[in-house]
Amino acid sequence: MTTTIQRIVVFFGEMGSGKSWCAERWARGHGFCFFEGDSVVTRELLDRSGRFKPIPRGVIREFVDVLSKAVVEHALGCESDTLVVSQALYLNEDRLAFGRYLEEHGFMVEWKWVRAPFTRHVRNLLTRPKRWRWVGYMLMNKPFFQAPTHPHVVYPNG
């Protein structure tokens, strides 16, 4: 039997902050469903990030559209009233578009900004293959992360 998801809690933050770990652990601890946003990454976004290249706005917008639809579809099969989503969503405009889409589909959206000390980011990224390349990519992308202008709670990781 499925339950109608009423609430979507989005864990967002910079690369290497521990969003997925925090979100999955939090969801499990509360008996909620979990959705890893990277599971629906588009081919072009995966290709560019896998080669540590800048990602054009159009590619990000396309991903946010794919993510939005996938989250709504995933919510339909959950056995909880809450779905927890993990995704970086660096820009306010992307977070707002994603949130609007979810609200238009009848969901209440909550935001948790996963903030971690710089050393935590580095340690987390060093666990990935091509370790130092990921650290360099994080540093390249760091200036683009926008502090949220929308209501949110800070979820400290570190």
N, C-alpha and C positions, 0 to 999 in steps of 0.2 A: 504494500500500500504506500502511495506517495502522499506527502503533505504539501500544501501550497506554500511555497517560499514567500514570506512577507518582507523579509529584511535581507539586504546584501551588505556585508561589511567588507570594505576594500582596504587591504593593507598595501600601502604604496611607499616608495622611497627610492633612494639612490641605489645604483648597482653595488652589490656586495654588502648592503646594510643588514641582510638577514630576513628580508620580507617573507620569503616562502617558508623558512624555518619557523618564524614567529607565527605566521598565519595558520600554517598546518597544525602546529602545536596548540594554538588557541582554539581552533575549530574542534580538534579532537577532544580537548579538555572540556568543551561545552556540549559535545555531541552534535556539532553542526557539520554540514557538508563543506567540502573544500574544493576549490577550483584554482589550478595553477595557470595563470594567464599565459605563461610561455608555452603552454601545451598547444596553443593555436597560432603561434607566431607564423607570419606569412613567409613564403619562400624568399622573397626579396629582402625582407628584414633579417632573416636568418643568415642569408648570404653575406649581407653587408656587415652585420655584427660579427659573424664568424671570421671575416677577413679584417676585422678591427677598423672599419671604414666609417666615416660620417654617414648618418642616416637622413636622407632628405625628408622634408615635411610631408610630402605626398605619401611616402612609404609609411610614415608613422600614422597619418590619418587613415590610410587603408587598414592598418593593423587595428586601430581603435574601433573601426567599424566591424571588423571580423570578431574582435574580442567581445564587443557589445552583444552581438547576435549569439555568440557561443555561450556567454554567461546566461543569457535569458533561456536558451535551449537547455543548458545544464540544470538550471534552477527547476525546470519542470519535472525532473526525475529524482529530486532529492527527497530524503525521508526526514526532513527537519524543516523548521520554519525559517531557518537562517542559512544562507550560503556565504562562505568566507572566500574572498578572491584575493590573490596576490599578483600584483603587477606594478612595474616601476612608475609609469605614467609621469614622466618628468615635467610636463608643462601643464599649467593651470587650464589652458583651453582644452587639452585632451581629457583631463579629469572632469571638467565641467560637461563636456560633450558626452562622455561615458555615463556620468551621473544622470544627466537629463534623459538619455536613452532608457536607462533602467527605471527612472521615475515615470516616464511615459508608458512603461509597461507594467506599472502598478506596484513597483517595489519601493520600499523605504531604504535609503542609502545612508550608510555611516562610513566615515573615513578614519583610518588609523595610519598616521605617518610614522613609519619605522625609522627612528633616528638612532644612529650608532656613532661611536667615536671613529675617527679616521682609521685608527689602528685596527678596529674591528673589520672595517671594509677591506683593508689590505689582507688581514688574516683570512677572511672568508674567500677572497679572490685567489689567494695562493693555494687553495685546495683544488682549484680547477686545473684541467690540462692547460698547457700554455700559460702557466701561472702569471709570470711577470708581464706578459702581453695584456692580460686582463686588467692588471693593476694600471698599466699605461692607458688602456682604453677607458677605465673608470676616471682617471685624471683628465683625459681629453673631454669626457662628457660631463664632468662635475660642474663646470660653469653654466651648463644649460638647465640644471635642475632648479625649478622655481619653488620657493617656499609657498605653501598653499594659501590662497586667499579665501577659500571656502571653509566652512566649519569642519573641524577635525579634532581628533585627540592625538597627542603624541604618545607613541608606544616605544619607550626606550629599549634599545637592545645593546647592552654593554654595561 
